[in-house]
Amino acid sequence: MWKPIDGFPLYAVSDDAGQIRIVFGSMREAARETGIDQSSIHGALHGRFKQAGGWRWQFFHNQGANQ
């Protein structure tokens, strides 16, 4: 499966509107840019938590990427 060097792209979704707000290249980048603990983002991505830092988190699946 295709995997970027720095990790999988992901995005933060606002809880109220359900719209994509911010796209990040990796969990590390998301944690650094938002100040939200990386383990909390990881937990939200993998279903352990519903959200982290008031955001829902999802992996960004690029339909055009080679897998």
Order of alpha helices (4+ residues) and beta strands (2+ residues): beta-beta-alpha-alpha-beta
